[in-house]
Amino acid sequence: MTILVVDCEKQRLAQTAKLVREFFPNDVVQADHDPLMAGKYAFNNPVDIVFAAWSMKRMNGPQMAAFVRREHPEVRVFLTDCPKERAGGKPRNGEADMLLGGSLTEEMLHTIFSQQVG
């Protein structure tokens, strides 16, 4: 499985990528601070899961999800640091599988994958 982690804030990206690598030790985790470069990676490589920040430079999380889903329609997308009024709510127009408030945590990963992956 290949997991793409995208966040313009480099410290948060490093923390999220580390957490995802620890949670999925046998999978490929590709981390990028530039959503356009991450999109290019997704265009040229198989991607199964995307964790992307809601707000990023050059391309926001929902735009990133739409871009990746054009190439990989079955990809699971989880947007982090969503606005309070959207976090935990129902994603619109396939923008994501889940909208998460705040940074990704180990508890969130357990919750997501006990519900989403079976």
trRosetta pair geometry for C-beta under 8 A, 3 or more apart (Angstrom, degrees):
i j d omega theta_ij theta_ji phi_ij phi_ji
1 24 6.9 -88 81 -167 121 136
1 27 4.4 -32 71 -129 90 125
1 28 7.2 -164 95 33 46 76
1 48 4.6 -68 -158 37 87 156
1 49 7.0 31 168 2 115 105
2 27 6.9 -170 -85 177 25 97
2 28 4.6 -18 -112 73 74 112
2 29 8.0 169 -160 -82 53 27
2 30 6.6 14 -175 -3 99 111
2 45 6.5 -132 167 141 169 111
2 46 5.6 130 25 98 135 78
2 47 5.2 -90 99 -114 111 46
2 48 5.5 128 54 7 61 90
2 49 7.8 -177 97 33 46 70
3 20 5.8 -152 123 169 146 132
3 24 6.1 107 -9 63 147 159
3 27 5.8 65 -5 128 107 129
3 28 6.9 169 25 90 68 57
3 29 4.9 -19 71 -109 104 70
3 30 7.2 173 86 26 49 69
3 47 7.6 96 -115 -158 17 79
3 48 6.6 -47 -74 64 60 90
3 49 4.5 -14 -117 70 85 103
3 50 7.5 171 -163 -84 60 29
3 51 7.1 22 176 0 103 98
4 30 5.2 -22 -109 71 67 100
4 31 7.9 151 -164 -89 48 34
4 32 7.4 -23 -166 18 92 104
4 38 5.8 118 -178 -168 122 108
4 41 6.8 155 -116 95 123 125
4 42 6.1 -26 -63 -74 163 104
4 47 5.1 -10 -19 -143 120 128
4 49 7.2 -176 28 94 66 53
4 50 4.7 -15 68 -111 103 77
4 51 7.3 -175 93 31 55 61
4 52 7.7 4 113 -61 97 94
4 68 7.3 -161 55 -116 153 148
5 13 6.6 135 132 -156 106 76
5 16 5.3 173 -166 116 130 110
5 17 4.7 -179 74 -86 156 78
5 20 5.7 -168 -67 18 133 156
5 29 6.3 17 -7 -176 116 97
5 30 7.1 175 24 87 72 47
5 31 4.4 -20 70 -107 107 80
5 32 7.5 149 83 23 60 57
5 50 7.9 169 -81 -159 31 52
5 51 4.9 -5 -115 65 73 104
5 52 7.7 174 -160 -77 36 50
6 13 7.6 -30 -170 -119 19 109
6 31 7.6 177 -75 -155 39 53
6 32 5.6 -12 -109 69 79 84
6 33 7.6 145 -156 -113 60 16
6 35 5.3 81 178 -101 135 73
6 38 4.4 -23 -95 -65 123 176
6 50 6.9 -7 9 -168 111 98
6 51 7.2 170 27 91 64 55
6 52 4.2 -2 64 -114 106 87
6 53 6.8 -118 107 13 71 78
6 56 7.0 -24 142 -81 101 163
6 61 7.9 159 89 -109 112 73
6 64 6.1 -160 86 -164 155 158
7 10 7.8 170 102 -80 92 21
7 12 5.1 -103 144 98 150 103
7 13 4.0 -168 65 -78 104 84
7 16 6.2 104 -6 26 143 145
7 33 6.5 -39 86 -120 53 62
7 52 7.0 174 -65 -154 65 47
7 53 4.2 92 -117 -25 83 121
7 56 6.8 -142 -142 -94 37 115
7 80 7.5 -30 -88 63 119 125
8 13 7.7 175 47 -48 9 122
8 33 5.5 83 -130 -177 35 81
8 34 7.5 68 -105 -89 76 37
8 35 7.3 -44 -60 -25 92 95
8 53 6.7 -100 16 54 77 144
8 56 4.4 148 -22 -144 114 83
8 57 5.0 110 -117 13 154 91
9 12 4.1 41 95 24 114 114
9 13 6.3 169 85 -20 56 87
9 33 7.7 -156 47 -137 16 102
9 53 7.0 104 18 -73 98 164
10 13 5.3 -52 -143 35 32 117
10 14 6.4 34 158 -21 65 102
10 33 5.3 -17 -88 -97 77 141
11 14 5.8 -51 -150 33 31 111
11 15 6.5 28 152 -15 63 106
12 15 5.6 -54 -147 39 34 112
12 16 6.1 32 155 -18 67 108
12 53 7.2 71 112 -80 136 131
12 81 7.9 18 178 -45 155 140
12 103 5.9 -131 -149 -114 108 123
13 16 5.9 -58 -144 40 27 107
13 17 6.0 25 159 -18 65 110
13 31 5.7 128 171 180 101 116
13 32 7.8 -103 -156 87 139 18
13 33 5.4 -92 -38 -86 168 83
14 17 5.9 -55 -142 39 26 110
14 18 6.3 29 157 -21 62 108
14 31 7.6 102 -93 156 41 158
15 18 5.9 -56 -149 35 27 111
15 19 6.4 27 154 -18 63 108
15 103 6.9 7 101 178 130 141
16 19 5.7 -56 -150 37 31 112
16 20 6.2 27 155 -16 67 108
16 31 7.6 148 86 -123 92 120
16 51 6.2 -159 170 119 127 136
16 80 7.1 -139 -111 5 141 169
16 103 6.7 -130 -74 -169 100 97
16 104 5.0 82 -127 41 97 122
17 20 5.8 -56 -144 40 30 109
17 21 6.1 32 156 -20 66 107
17 29 5.9 140 -158 146 82 126
17 31 3.8 -20 -95 -77 139 146
18 21 5.8 -55 -146 37 28 111
18 22 6.4 27 155 -17 63 107
19 22 5.9 -58 -151 37 28 109
19 23 6.3 22 154 -15 65 111
19 104 6.0 175 87 108 147 108
19 105 7.4 -112 -154 -145 154 23
19 106 6.3 -134 -157 -69 110 74
19 109 7.1 -168 152 -36 107 141
20 23 5.7 -58 -143 41 31 109
20 24 6.0 -15 169 25 69 107
20 29 5.2 144 109 -127 112 138
20 51 6.4 -151 -78 14 141 147
20 104 7.4 18 -56 119 93 153
20 109 7.5 177 -102 -101 60 136
21 24 6.7 -74 -130 64 22 75
21 25 6.8 61 164 -102 61 52
21 29 4.8 -114 -79 25 81 155
22 25 6.7 5 -151 -69 27 88
22 106 7.9 -46 93 -101 122 109
23 106 6.8 179 -78 -128 114 77
23 109 4.9 -80 -127 167 159 158
24 27 4.1 -31 155 33 116 122
24 29 6.6 134 77 -61 115 110
30 38 7.5 147 122 -132 108 83
30 41 5.8 -170 149 160 151 153
30 45 7.7 103 -31 86 162 151
30 47 7.9 -83 40 -108 128 102
32 35 7.5 144 107 -83 110 27
32 37 5.1 -148 -171 93 141 106
32 38 4.0 -175 65 -70 135 93
32 41 6.7 177 -30 -1 148 142
34 37 4.0 60 86 14 113 111
34 38 6.6 173 89 -13 57 84
34 58 7.1 11 -160 46 76 151
35 38 5.3 -52 -142 39 37 115
35 39 6.2 44 155 -24 66 102
35 52 7.1 68 -113 -148 108 124
35 56 5.0 111 -34 115 130 147
35 57 7.7 177 12 73 109 54
35 58 5.8 -179 51 84 104 104
35 59 4.0 -136 104 65 137 110
35 60 7.9 -69 -55 -35 175 5
35 63 7.7 74 149 89 147 102
35 64 4.9 -97 -158 -91 121 119
36 39 5.5 -49 -149 34 31 115
36 40 6.6 36 149 -20 62 101
36 58 5.5 -68 -29 140 109 140
36 59 6.1 135 -60 -4 72 129
37 40 5.4 -48 -149 33 36 114
37 41 6.5 42 148 -22 64 100
38 41 5.5 -48 -152 32 35 115
38 42 6.5 34 150 -17 65 104
38 52 7.7 153 118 -102 158 112
38 64 6.9 11 90 -149 124 120
39 42 5.6 -53 -147 38 34 111
39 43 6.3 40 151 -26 65 103
39 59 7.0 6 -33 75 136 171
39 64 6.5 -130 -71 -138 102 74
39 67 4.8 -27 -130 131 124 140
39 68 6.5 -123 -121 -66 72 76
40 43 5.5 -49 -148 30 33 116
40 44 6.6 10 159 -2 64 111
41 44 6.3 -77 -153 48 27 96
41 45 5.7 -29 170 28 69 119
41 47 7.7 91 118 -66 90 124
42 45 6.6 -77 -118 59 23 79
42 47 4.7 -34 -127 -12 89 147
42 50 7.5 0 -94 -84 139 124
42 67 7.4 108 75 118 138 92
42 68 4.5 -57 162 -121 162 92
42 71 6.0 145 137 63 91 138
42 72 6.6 -102 -178 5 103 124
42 75 7.9 3 -153 -86 125 163
43 71 5.3 -163 -115 -71 54 160
46 72 7.0 117 -152 -101 56 130
47 50 6.4 38 157 -61 128 93
47 68 6.2 -66 78 -164 146 119
47 71 7.9 65 30 94 109 113
47 72 5.3 -152 60 8 87 169
47 75 5.5 17 105 -113 93 130
48 72 7.9 -117 -84 175 29 143
48 75 6.3 177 -168 -125 18 72
48 76 6.9 8 152 23 65 92
49 75 6.8 172 -88 -168 21 80
49 76 4.8 -17 -112 67 75 99
49 77 7.7 168 -162 -81 51 34
49 78 7.3 4 -174 5 96 104
50 64 7.1 -168 165 133 145 109
50 65 6.7 178 84 -103 142 71
50 68 5.7 113 -51 75 154 172
50 75 5.9 41 -9 159 104 124
50 76 7.2 -177 26 91 66 51
50 77 4.7 -7 63 -114 107 75
50 78 7.0 179 92 30 58 63
51 78 5.1 -17 -107 72 70 102
51 80 6.2 34 -179 -23 91 116
51 104 6.0 -1 -165 -60 139 151
52 56 7.2 -69 177 -22 98 139
52 61 4.4 157 113 -129 107 86
52 64 4.8 -163 -163 89 167 147
52 65 6.8 -150 40 -55 140 82
52 77 7.0 -22 18 -162 109 96
52 78 7.7 147 25 81 62 52
52 79 5.8 -30 75 -111 80 67
52 80 7.1 -174 91 20 29 84
53 56 5.3 118 77 -58 107 99
53 61 5.7 -134 100 -68 37 114
53 79 7.3 50 171 -163 13 72
53 80 5.5 -49 -104 70 52 92
53 81 5.2 0 -149 42 85 125
54 60 6.5 -3 162 -177 50 100
54 61 4.3 -70 -119 11 31 140
54 62 7.6 25 -146 -23 69 81
54 79 5.0 79 -80 168 75 113
54 80 6.7 -130 -21 81 80 40
54 81 5.1 -135 18 90 101 77
54 82 4.6 134 -67 -97 144 52
54 83 6.8 -155 143 -20 161 68
54 86 7.8 132 -127 80 147 137
54 99 7.7 53 -87 -149 119 92
55 60 5.9 -29 -118 -131 39 99
55 61 7.1 -36 -30 -11 26 101
55 81 6.7 -86 24 113 89 118
56 59 6.2 -8 88 78 112 57
56 60 5.7 156 39 -117 76 40
56 61 6.5 113 0 -48 106 67
56 64 7.2 40 40 -38 140 132
59 63 4.6 -130 -169 98 84 125
59 64 5.4 112 132 -65 113 81
59 67 7.0 -11 -171 -13 145 147
60 63 5.0 92 54 14 69 106
60 64 6.9 -124 104 -9 34 92
61 64 5.4 -54 -145 34 31 115
61 65 6.4 33 156 -21 65 103
61 79 4.2 100 156 -132 144 113
61 80 7.7 -170 -107 39 149 54
61 82 7.8 -97 63 -88 156 79
61 95 7.8 72 116 167 86 103
61 96 7.3 2 145 -66 110 128
62 65 5.5 -49 -148 33 34 115
62 66 6.5 34 154 -18 65 103
62 79 6.9 -5 -61 -87 64 152
62 95 4.1 -28 -132 -155 101 117
62 96 7.0 -89 -102 -32 70 97
63 66 5.8 -53 -149 36 33 111
63 67 6.3 35 152 -22 65 107
64 67 5.7 -55 -148 35 30 113
64 68 6.3 23 157 -13 66 107
65 68 6.1 -59 -146 40 28 105
65 69 6.0 23 158 -17 65 113
65 77 4.2 87 -125 -172 109 165
65 79 6.9 -62 -47 -62 131 108
65 94 7.6 -171 136 135 120 73
65 95 5.5 99 73 -177 146 51
65 96 5.4 -103 -104 -76 162 70
66 69 5.8 -60 -142 40 27 110
66 70 6.9 41 155 -33 61 95
66 94 7.7 101 -96 103 76 99
66 95 7.1 -34 -50 -120 91 61
67 70 6.1 -47 -163 14 30 113
67 71 7.9 7 150 2 58 101
68 71 6.3 -69 -166 44 41 99
68 72 5.8 -31 161 46 79 104
68 75 5.6 -67 134 65 112 162
68 77 7.0 143 70 -85 130 121
69 72 6.4 -80 -118 76 33 61
69 73 5.5 61 -174 -115 79 44
69 75 5.9 -132 -92 45 67 108
69 77 7.2 -64 -56 -31 109 135
69 94 6.9 156 171 148 174 120
70 73 7.7 25 -125 -71 10 73
72 75 4.1 67 114 -37 114 113
76 97 4.9 -19 -159 -12 79 153
76 116 6.3 100 -146 169 146 135
76 117 7.9 -76 -35 -68 169 94
77 95 7.7 -115 100 139 137 44
77 96 4.5 -113 106 -130 102 68
77 97 5.5 141 57 0 58 86
78 96 6.3 100 -111 -172 21 116
78 97 6.1 -44 -72 59 67 97
78 98 5.0 -4 -121 62 84 97
78 100 6.1 34 175 -14 97 121
78 104 7.6 81 122 -98 128 117
78 112 6.4 -7 -100 -131 147 149
79 82 5.6 81 114 -69 106 104
79 91 7.9 127 17 -106 121 115
79 95 7.3 -14 -24 135 143 97
79 96 4.6 -93 -9 -86 105 158
79 98 7.5 -166 31 94 68 52
79 99 5.4 -14 65 -119 106 63
79 100 6.5 -179 88 26 51 79
80 100 4.9 -24 -110 75 57 116
80 102 7.2 -57 -172 100 88 35
80 103 6.0 41 175 -133 130 35
80 104 5.2 -72 -101 -45 139 85
81 100 7.5 14 -11 94 33 85
81 101 7.5 49 -122 -161 22 34
81 102 6.3 15 -92 -149 57 9
81 103 6.4 20 -62 -72 95 53
82 86 4.7 -108 163 92 117 105
82 87 4.3 156 79 -78 108 74
82 99 4.3 48 -61 180 168 98
82 100 6.1 134 1 66 108 38
82 101 5.7 -75 57 -85 88 54
83 86 4.8 68 63 18 86 105
83 87 6.8 -151 85 -26 35 86
84 87 5.8 -42 -133 17 29 115
84 101 6.5 55 -111 -126 52 124
85 89 7.6 1 144 -22 51 144
86 89 5.2 -98 -163 36 44 125
86 99 5.3 -90 142 165 92 154
87 99 5.6 -143 -120 130 36 98
87 100 6.4 1 -143 151 93 19
87 101 3.0 57 -165 -64 155 96
87 102 7.6 60 -134 -2 150 67
88 99 6.5 -84 -5 85 20 91
88 100 7.8 64 -59 -117 59 33
88 101 6.2 -25 -24 -17 93 110
89 99 5.9 -13 53 56 71 138
91 94 6.9 42 127 -136 119 9
91 95 4.9 -150 -174 57 103 85
91 96 4.5 -152 -113 59 143 74
91 97 6.8 -59 -4 -83 153 2
91 98 7.1 -100 -38 -83 119 14
91 99 5.7 157 -78 -34 82 102
92 95 5.4 28 65 -1 67 121
96 99 5.8 117 74 -67 140 70
97 116 6.5 72 151 -126 140 134
98 112 6.3 -143 36 -119 163 104
98 116 7.4 -92 -26 -68 129 136
100 104 6.6 50 119 -90 160 68
100 108 6.0 55 -138 -154 136 143
102 105 7.6 9 112 -25 117 106
104 108 5.5 -126 -154 71 62 139
104 109 6.9 62 177 -52 104 91
105 108 4.7 105 54 2 75 100
105 109 7.2 -134 98 -4 45 84
106 109 5.5 -51 -153 33 37 115
106 110 6.6 37 151 -18 67 102
107 110 5.8 -53 -151 35 33 111
107 111 6.4 32 151 -17 65 107
108 111 5.6 -58 -148 39 32 111
108 112 6.0 34 156 -22 68 107
109 112 5.8 -53 -142 36 28 111
109 113 6.1 3 169 1 65 113
110 113 6.7 -70 -140 48 21 92
110 114 6.1 20 163 -20 63 112
111 114 6.2 -60 -143 35 23 106
111 115 6.5 7 161 -5 61 114
112 115 6.2 -81 -161 45 25 100
112 116 5.3 -17 169 9 70 126
112 117 7.9 43 129 0 77 96
113 116 5.8 -59 -107 54 37 94
113 117 4.6 -17 -151 31 80 114
